[in-house]
Amino acid sequence: MDNHALNKRVTLFGGHYGSGKTNIAVNWAIHLAGKGEKVAIADIDIVNPYFRTKDSMNELTAAGVEVIALPFANTSVDLPSLPAEVYGLVQRYDKKVIMDIGGDDRGAYALGRYRPYILEEGNFENLFVANFYRPLTRTAEEAYEVFREIEAASGIPFTGIVNNSNIGAETTIEDVLKTADLAEELAQLCGVPVVMTTADERICGENPDIFPLKLQKKLF
């Protein structure tokens, strides 16, 4: 795993719908908190009302992570309302900030309102999460189209790629590793590095090149 992402204050996770970015954002926030960092996580995913950062509120709070979620997360109401507290996170510099961005270009538009502050500070990683087993991102070329659509919608350039290729509970470590060439092909197309490969902690073993994920549970 490329540790350069540890050096940035703000880390954004975006990707195709269902790529697993929320689960990665939660795990990354807990990982940073475990290293002694002051961390906050902000969920600005206005696209998916049923798989939210708030689902892991107990785990995040126990790890010392500040959680800012959409006001209607985990309710039957789904309005595109973003919490004002997010402005505070991007305007002050006392914490590491993780942001979970909505899927595809539609979700990335919500990030636009915070773009001036993020770009002005210039201390960010914007990571594209790819799952090469998902429809519409099965090839590097398909993933590249999604990459460019999200980047254009957000107005914030991607700086790296996270390979989160999996087929759910049946995924083996071999399934993950055999997508490495696709991830590198995507990196070449996009002009940014692969900074992380992720997998369920139950199949990682002692592989130092894979970031282990504790899978998040849905509340709905």
C-alpha positions as CSV (number, residue, x, y, z in Angstrom):
1,M,0.0,0.0,0.0
2,D,1.3,3.5,-0.9
3,N,1.4,5.4,2.3
4,H,1.4,8.8,0.7
5,A,-2.3,9.2,1.4
6,L,-1.5,9.3,5.1
7,N,0.2,12.7,4.6
8,K,-2.9,14.6,3.5
9,R,-5.3,16.3,5.7
10,V,-8.4,15.7,3.6
11,T,-9.1,12.4,2.0
12,L,-12.1,12.0,-0.4
13,F,-13.5,8.7,-1.6
14,G,-15.6,8.6,-4.7
15,G,-16.5,6.0,-7.3
16,H,-19.2,4.1,-9.2
17,Y,-22.4,3.3,-7.3
18,G,-21.7,0.2,-5.2
19,S,-18.0,0.4,-5.5
20,G,-17.6,0.1,-1.7
21,K,-16.3,3.7,-1.0
22,T,-18.4,4.1,2.2
23,N,-17.0,1.0,3.8
24,I,-13.4,2.1,2.8
25,A,-14.0,5.6,4.2
26,V,-15.2,4.2,7.5
27,N,-12.2,1.8,7.8
28,W,-9.7,4.5,6.8
29,A,-11.1,6.9,9.4
30,I,-10.8,4.2,12.1
31,H,-7.3,3.4,10.8
32,L,-6.1,7.0,11.1
33,A,-7.6,7.4,14.6
34,G,-5.8,4.3,15.6
35,K,-2.5,6.0,14.6
36,G,-3.3,8.8,17.0
37,E,-4.7,11.3,14.5
38,K,-7.6,13.5,15.3
39,V,-10.2,12.4,12.7
40,A,-13.6,13.4,11.5
41,I,-15.7,11.7,8.8
42,A,-18.3,13.5,6.8
43,D,-21.0,11.6,4.8
44,I,-22.2,13.7,1.9
45,D,-23.7,10.9,-0.1
46,I,-27.0,12.2,-1.3
47,V,-27.5,9.3,-3.7
48,N,-27.8,6.2,-1.5
49,P,-30.1,6.6,1.5
50,Y,-29.6,3.0,2.7
51,F,-25.8,2.4,3.0
52,R,-24.5,5.3,5.0
53,T,-21.5,6.2,7.2
54,K,-23.9,6.6,10.1
55,D,-24.5,2.8,10.0
56,S,-21.1,2.6,11.7
57,M,-21.7,5.4,14.3
58,N,-20.9,3.2,17.3
59,E,-17.6,1.9,15.9
60,L,-16.5,5.3,14.7
61,T,-17.4,7.0,18.0
62,A,-15.6,4.2,20.0
63,A,-12.5,4.9,17.9
64,G,-12.7,8.6,18.7
65,V,-13.8,9.7,15.2
66,E,-16.2,12.6,14.9
67,V,-19.1,11.7,12.6
68,I,-21.0,14.2,10.5
69,A,-23.9,12.6,8.7
70,L,-26.8,13.7,6.6
71,P,-29.6,14.8,8.8
72,F,-32.0,12.2,7.3
73,A,-29.6,9.3,7.2
74,N,-31.1,6.0,8.3
75,T,-34.7,7.4,8.3
76,S,-37.4,7.0,5.7
77,V,-36.7,10.6,4.5
78,D,-34.2,11.2,1.7
79,L,-33.7,14.8,1.0
80,P,-30.5,16.2,-0.6
81,S,-29.6,18.3,2.4
82,L,-26.0,18.7,3.4
83,P,-24.9,19.4,7.0
84,A,-23.5,22.9,7.6
85,E,-20.8,21.3,9.9
86,V,-19.0,20.1,6.8
87,Y,-18.0,23.7,6.0
88,G,-16.3,23.8,9.4
89,L,-14.2,20.7,8.7
90,V,-12.9,22.1,5.4
91,Q,-12.3,25.6,6.7
92,R,-10.4,24.6,9.9
93,Y,-7.3,22.6,9.9
94,D,-7.2,20.9,13.3
95,K,-8.3,17.4,12.2
96,K,-7.8,14.9,9.4
97,V,-11.0,14.7,7.4
98,I,-12.5,11.8,5.5
99,M,-15.3,12.5,3.1
100,D,-17.6,9.9,1.6
101,I,-18.9,11.2,-1.8
102,G,-22.1,10.1,-3.5
103,G,-21.9,7.5,-6.3
104,D,-21.2,8.6,-9.9
105,D,-21.3,12.1,-11.2
106,R,-24.7,12.9,-9.6
107,G,-23.3,12.4,-6.2
108,A,-20.1,14.3,-7.0
109,Y,-22.0,17.5,-7.7
110,A,-22.6,17.8,-4.0
111,L,-18.9,18.1,-3.4
112,G,-18.8,21.3,-5.6
113,R,-19.9,23.5,-2.8
114,Y,-16.9,22.6,-0.7
115,R,-14.5,22.7,-3.7
116,P,-13.1,26.2,-3.2
117,Y,-12.0,25.5,0.4
118,I,-10.5,22.1,-0.5
119,L,-8.6,23.4,-3.5
120,E,-7.4,26.6,-1.7
121,E,-5.8,24.5,1.1
122,G,-4.5,22.1,-1.4
123,N,-3.8,19.4,1.2
124,F,-6.1,16.6,-0.1
125,E,-6.3,13.2,-1.7
126,N,-9.2,12.5,-4.0
127,L,-9.4,8.7,-4.4
128,F,-11.3,6.9,-7.0
129,V,-12.6,3.5,-5.8
130,A,-12.8,0.9,-8.5
131,N,-14.4,-2.6,-8.3
132,F,-13.7,-4.4,-11.5
133,Y,-16.4,-7.0,-10.7
134,R,-19.2,-4.4,-10.9
135,P,-21.3,-3.7,-14.0
136,L,-20.0,-0.6,-15.9
137,T,-16.5,-0.9,-14.5
138,R,-15.5,-4.4,-15.6
139,T,-12.7,-3.0,-17.8
140,A,-10.1,-0.3,-17.3
141,E,-11.7,1.7,-20.2
142,E,-15.2,1.5,-18.6
143,A,-13.8,2.6,-15.2
144,Y,-11.9,5.4,-16.9
145,E,-15.2,6.8,-18.3
146,V,-16.7,6.8,-14.8
147,F,-13.5,8.4,-13.4
148,R,-13.7,11.3,-15.8
149,E,-17.4,11.8,-15.3
150,I,-17.0,12.1,-11.5
151,E,-13.9,14.3,-11.7
152,A,-15.7,16.7,-14.1
153,A,-18.8,16.8,-11.8
154,S,-16.8,17.5,-8.6
155,G,-14.3,19.9,-10.1
156,I,-11.6,18.3,-7.9
157,P,-9.0,16.2,-9.6
158,F,-8.5,12.6,-8.6
159,T,-5.1,11.9,-7.2
160,G,-5.1,8.1,-6.8
161,I,-7.0,4.9,-7.3
162,V,-8.2,2.4,-4.7
163,N,-8.7,-1.2,-6.1
164,N,-11.6,-2.6,-4.1
165,S,-12.4,-5.4,-6.5
166,N,-14.6,-8.0,-4.9
167,I,-17.6,-10.2,-5.5
168,G,-19.0,-10.0,-2.0
169,A,-18.8,-12.7,0.7
170,E,-17.5,-15.2,-1.8
171,T,-14.4,-13.2,-2.7
172,T,-11.1,-14.9,-2.3
173,I,-7.7,-13.3,-2.1
174,E,-7.0,-14.6,-5.6
175,D,-10.0,-12.7,-6.9
176,V,-8.5,-9.5,-5.5
177,L,-5.0,-10.1,-6.7
178,K,-5.9,-11.0,-10.3
179,T,-7.4,-7.5,-10.8
180,A,-4.0,-5.8,-10.1
181,D,-3.2,-5.5,-13.8
182,L,-6.6,-3.9,-14.5
183,A,-5.9,-1.4,-11.7
184,E,-2.5,-0.5,-13.2
185,E,-4.1,-0.2,-16.6
186,L,-6.6,2.2,-15.2
187,A,-3.8,4.1,-13.5
188,Q,-2.0,4.5,-16.8
189,L,-5.2,5.8,-18.5
190,C,-5.9,8.3,-15.7
191,G,-2.4,9.4,-15.0
192,V,-2.6,8.8,-11.2
193,P,-1.2,5.9,-9.1
194,V,-2.9,3.0,-7.5
195,V,-2.5,4.0,-3.8
196,M,-4.4,1.2,-2.1
197,T,-5.7,-2.3,-2.7
198,T,-8.4,-3.4,-0.2
199,A,-10.0,-6.7,0.8
200,D,-12.2,-8.2,3.6
201,E,-9.9,-8.7,6.6
202,R,-11.0,-12.3,6.7
203,I,-9.1,-13.1,3.5
204,C,-6.1,-10.7,3.7
205,G,-3.8,-12.9,5.8
206,E,-0.5,-11.1,6.5
207,N,-0.3,-9.5,3.0
208,P,1.3,-6.1,3.7
209,D,0.2,-4.7,0.4
210,I,-3.5,-5.0,1.1
211,F,-5.5,-2.8,3.4
212,P,-7.9,-5.0,5.5
213,L,-11.5,-4.0,5.7
214,K,-14.0,-4.7,8.4
215,L,-17.2,-4.9,6.5
216,Q,-19.9,-2.4,7.4
217,K,-23.4,-3.6,8.2
218,K,-26.5,-2.1,6.7
219,L,-29.2,-0.9,9.0
220,F,-32.0,-1.3,6.4
